[in-house]
């Protein structure tokens, strides 16, 4: 089954920082993603790594996936 893959980036500062075991989070960035099947069914999700060093890794995976993909390819890449 062919899936249409769309993404939209987001970035914002938090009103109040959040303390985690990995450190203080003052802002958030990532992507809203949408997958749509050839039958018109669709679903939404979010990719927003806590570790900002993983942002570039996510961008690379998105480039590899492209605009059309399959369930199998998504499972393999992610």
Backbone torsions as a table, in degrees:
resi	resn	phi	psi	omega
1	UNK	NA	130.4	177.9
2	UNK	-84.5	135.0	177.3
3	UNK	-118.2	138.6	172.9
4	UNK	-90.0	126.8	-177.1
5	UNK	-111.2	119.8	177.1
6	UNK	-124.7	149.3	178.5
7	UNK	-142.6	152.4	175.6
8	UNK	-139.9	124.4	-177.5
9	UNK	-77.1	155.7	174.1
10	UNK	-143.6	156.3	177.5
11	UNK	-158.6	133.0	178.2
12	UNK	-156.7	154.8	175.0
13	UNK	-88.5	141.1	177.7
14	UNK	-78.0	144.8	177.7
15	UNK	-63.2	-39.9	179.1
16	UNK	-132.7	127.5	179.2
17	UNK	-60.4	151.8	179.5
18	UNK	-113.4	128.4	177.2
19	UNK	-90.1	124.7	176.1
20	UNK	-122.2	174.7	177.2
21	UNK	-66.9	-18.9	179.9
22	UNK	-93.0	-6.5	-179.5
23	UNK	132.8	-169.8	-177.3
24	UNK	-92.1	128.9	178.0
25	UNK	-104.6	119.3	-179.0
26	UNK	-107.1	-19.7	-179.9
27	UNK	-147.0	167.7	-178.1
28	UNK	-135.4	138.7	174.4
29	UNK	-143.3	153.8	-178.8
30	UNK	170.5	-151.1	-177.2
31	UNK	-140.1	144.1	163.9
32	UNK	-92.1	133.9	-179.3
33	UNK	-122.0	150.7	177.8
34	UNK	-133.9	130.6	174.0
35	UNK	-113.8	132.5	179.5
36	UNK	-129.7	130.6	179.5
37	UNK	-83.7	167.3	178.8
38	UNK	-66.3	-19.0	177.6
39	UNK	-87.0	-1.2	177.4
40	UNK	97.2	-7.8	177.5
41	UNK	-70.6	144.7	179.7
42	UNK	-145.4	159.8	178.1
43	UNK	-145.2	152.2	-178.4
44	UNK	-114.0	152.7	177.1
45	UNK	-155.6	-177.4	-178.0
46	UNK	-137.4	139.9	171.1
47	UNK	-121.7	113.9	-176.4
48	UNK	-150.5	81.6	-176.9
49	UNK	-64.5	141.2	176.9
50	UNK	-69.3	-41.4	178.5
51	UNK	-81.3	111.6	-176.0
52	UNK	-64.0	-18.2	177.1
53	UNK	-67.5	-18.7	-179.4
54	UNK	-85.1	-7.4	179.8
55	UNK	-58.8	-47.6	-178.2
56	UNK	-66.2	-33.2	176.7
57	UNK	-64.9	-41.8	177.4
58	UNK	-63.1	-43.0	178.2
59	UNK	-58.9	-41.1	179.5
60	UNK	-64.8	-42.6	178.3
61	UNK	-62.6	-41.5	178.0
62	UNK	-59.8	-41.9	178.4
63	UNK	-62.1	-40.5	179.9
64	UNK	-67.0	-35.7	-179.0
65	UNK	-70.0	-44.4	-179.1
66	UNK	77.0	-165.1	-177.1
67	UNK	-87.3	-21.1	177.4
68	UNK	-126.6	137.2	-176.4
69	UNK	-150.9	-173.1	176.3
70	UNK	-134.3	165.2	177.1
71	UNK	-58.4	-42.2	-178.2
72	UNK	-62.4	-44.4	-179.8
73	UNK	-65.3	-40.8	177.4
74	UNK	-60.1	-45.3	179.7
75	UNK	-62.9	-38.3	179.9
76	UNK	-68.2	-44.8	-176.1
77	UNK	-73.5	-37.2	-176.0
78	UNK	-88.1	NA	NA
